[in-house]
Every structure is written in structure tokens, then in C-alpha cells.
Amino acid sequence: MMQRNLSILVNSALLLALVVVLLGGWTRINYAGLGCPDWPGCYGSLILPSEPIQLQQLQSAFPNQPIDTYKGWLEMTHRYAAGTLGLLILGIALLNYKNRNTELSLGYLPLALLVLVTIQALFGMWTVTLKLLPPIVTLHLLGGLLTLTLLFILQAKLRRIRAAVCSTVSKKTDPSHSLRVFSITRFKILIGVILLFIQLALGGWTSANYAGWACSDWILCNHNADTTLDFVRGFELSTDIEANYEGGLLSLEARAAIQMTHRGMALLLIAYLLWLSWNLHKLSGVFKRPVQLVLLLTITQAGLGIANVIWAVPLPLATAHHAGAVGLLLAMLWLYQRSTRFSSSGVTYAAL
């Protein structure tokens, strides 16, 4: 029963983490990051009122912040989901603590997740109180993606443990591939995951500084325009905690530098993932499905990136690009987990 409860909690947390990350992107794309000017409530209330009289009273209490109920509910929905995720991770940590001396123990990973989600709550608060300070917004995004990543790893670890406990371990090894080959392959995939995280960080920095609109041409920055790229200002960490960063405060030159850096890293990542996919395709059929998914999402993301430039980042395309990035991360994690299906003793876990 305890094993089943732990599995339900982990699977629910993984699914909810995906929802939270997507909701965070939707909130940011809709300019709703300051839909609630306070934290943890919204205009002093945990549930944003809908009655006109109540809204007028709230507006009097916050005269410098026009109330937009749509943006307020977007922000609060994101907070409700994130809070629920925190409770699920707390439940996983407590249940794992009870299992600490059994074969179902997940080690220190649930505790690390609990610490991470606590830090995420602080960054969520600072995102609002520091009025969308770009470094905070970017770190908050990366924290969400890291939470999703650790939950994915936790689920895979739990599946391996359950397979071992249920004696579903196959002693057959693949004679055509040595453990050394799979170790090198795992390292290559890990490099791809790291490059992807760097690109995701650049995407977060682009979004946090509202630099998606800085370049109107999908090859050059601005066709028939001499735009000087200001990399120094573009990647300077903001220190003015009194400013409101909604809409962005950087110059066009600084935003263009951010956008072009994001594109350059995208080209490097695409080239590496194409090379990696080709190598894995030749290596073993065990990588077939995740490689196909990585290729599909890589090509789709490239197309969405170009389309966002051509059509000036419309809401549907921006949302699809954000969701595609998250999907590509999950596909790369799936690929990495496939590379670890061979343990150091050469045992293959049938559950994977």
C-alpha cells in the first residue's frame, strides 16, 4: 500500500509540475506576472473578489495598480497550482522518510526536491515584490524546470526500485554493446541536456527582458537597419530593485543582443541534437522512439522560433514555443533515462 501511495504521489507531482511550468509561461506571455501586486494573496485576498463594490474597495487600497481580474486570476491560478505541488512534494518527502530503511527508499532526492520547491516559493514572492526583476524571473523559470527534471528522475528511480522489488529484473544483456559504449553515449546525451538548459536560460532571459520583439528579421536582426548589438547592457544584471520591469527597460540595442545570442545558441543546440540523433540512430534500437521525439520537437521548435520572429511573437505561437521547449526537455530526459537502462553490472531493467 505504501509503495502504491508513493507511486501515486510521484506521478501526480510530475504531472502537476508540468502544468505549473506551462502555467508560468502562460502567465508571463499574457503580461500577468504583476496581475497581483502583493504576495501570497492578490490585493490582500487569497481569492480575488468579483463583485464591483469589492473591486472598487480593493482599487482604493491599491491606487497605483489598476485591477485586471483576468490577469489576477491567471497569477492566482498559477500560485494555487504551485502551492499544491509543494504539498505533494512534502508528502513524497514524508513518505520517503518512513521508507528510509526499506528497499523503497528514494535516498535524498525527495528532500532535495522539498528544499528546491521552498526556494521556488521565495523566488515566486520576489518575482512580485521586486516587480519582475529579470534575474529573479529567469531563475524562477529555471527552478521550475529543474523541479520538473528532478521529479522525472525521481519517477524513473521509483520505477527501477519497484521493478527490482517485484523481481522483474532481466539478467540478459545486449551483447552487441558494451557498458563502455553506453557510458560514452550517456555522457553525450548529458551534454545535450546541459546545452538545452543553457538555451532555456537564454529563452528565460529573453522573455524576462521582453526581447522577443527586438529583431524583425529571422536571419539578420533587422533588415535594412543598422542595429548595434549591446551585449554589455543586454547581459548586465539589473540592480535597481525599485524599478518596475514589466514591459522591459533595456534599450533596443541591448534587447537585440539578447535575441541574437538566443538565436546563436539555438543554432548550436540544433546542430548538436541532430548530430546526437544520428549517432544514436546508428547505435541501438533502444533509442528509436525518444530520438524520433527529440528530432520532431527540435525541428518544430526551430520553425516556431522563426514564425515568432516573422509574426512578432503572437500569443498562440509564443505559447507553443514555450510548451515545445518544455516538451524537448522531457524528451531529452527520456533519452537520458534510456541510456541508463544498463547498470554497472550489466543488468537491464525490463520496466524501462
Number of C-alpha atoms within 10 A of each C-alpha: 6 12 14 10 13 21 17 14 18 23 16 15 25 24 14 18 24 21 17 24 24 19 21 25 22 23 23 21 20 17 15 20 26 23 24 26 21 16 18 17 14 20 22 15 13 12 13 18 15 9 8 9 10 12 17 13 11 20 15 12 12 15 11 9 15 13 18 13 15 12 19 22 19 21 24 24 17 22 20 14 18 24 16 16 22 22 15 20 25 20 19 24 22 16 19 23 17 13 17 14 10 10 11 19 19 21 16 12 17 24 18 14 22 21 14 19 23 15 14 21 18 12 20 22 17 17 22 21 17 19 21 25 25 24 19 22 25 23 18 23 24 19 19 20 22 16 23 25 18 18 24 22 18 20 20 17 18 19 16 19 18 19 17 17 12 9 10 14 16 14 11 11 16 12 8 8 11 12 17 10 12 19 16 12 19 18 13 18 23 17 15 21 22 12 19 22 17 17 21 23 18 20 25 23 26 25 22 24 27 21 26 24 18 23 24 17 15 16 12 12 20 14 12 8 8 8 17 12 19 16 16 11 16 24 15 10 12 16 10 10 12 10 13 16 20 18 13 16 14 16 13 18 19 23 28 27 25 30 26 22 19 22 20 12 18 23 13 13 20 19 13 17 24 16 12 19 20 13 14 21 16 10 16 13 10 14 19 15 14 21 24 14 17 23 20 12 19 22 13 16 22 16 12 20 20 16 17 21 20 15 12 17 19 13 13 11 17 21 21 18 22 21 19 18 21 19 18 21 22 21 21 22 21 21 24 22 20 16 23 17 18 18 14 11 9 16 15 19 22 14 15 13
